[in-house]
Amino acid sequence: MPAKVYSHAQHDDVVNAVGKHILKIQDESLKSSSTFKIAVSGGSLGKVLKQCLIDNSSIAPHIQWDKWEVYFSDERLVPLDHPDSNYGLFNEMVLSNLPTNTTKPKVNAIDESLLTGKDGQIASASQSHDESIAKRYEASLPENAKFDLILLGCGPDGHTCSLFPDHRLLKERDELISAISDSPKPPPRRITFTFPVLERASSIAFVAEGAGKAPIMEKIFVDKSSQLPSKLVNELKTGVDVSWFVDDSAIEGVNVISSKY
């Protein structure tokens, strides 16, 4: 099914739409399961999650944090309190801002004890340790690596997770979680979901805002020859529901059909 694009003029309206979408999928998932299995990325998404799930008084009371199982679609191989850590961002923006009487979600982070090197750089790092971190994270995934919702960002180069244009990991089929040591975006050492995980999800949602996103949105939604990672997610044939939550400036001049959420 084609990806759906939900566009709003204002940032607050985009955030509200993301919150309503998360709540909808949470409630649908908990009808048939005791847990809501969600994966998140980093970047600006942490701030969006705080705004839509904690600060939004119409949504916050309905988020069942105690039933959430949180994973990260990719992670930088740095300590969990490092400024580059996606876990660290989620902890700062979401976990640390939950009301004091809230039972916190189960959050699955990388095994810090296996980290080598410094700041995710190549120097003094052990490739075998990085691969062990990836394998341990893969072992922690939900049954059949099936997520109810994966929340993603889209980089200015069209990358998502830590899957970059023309990178070998775009064709990875055996590993569910792969280590990467040549990320073109620093730091170079990371782990990432591969396409077999994305293919098994029930729902995937991108959040992309700002006029700076328009050129890459053109390539993702209009350029038929493009093989950008985010476009490949749009073209998944496994029945996953793919949605984009954008502001109007992100698709200005882009020939794409959008609607309000």
Disulfide bonds with the S-S distance in Angstrom:
none
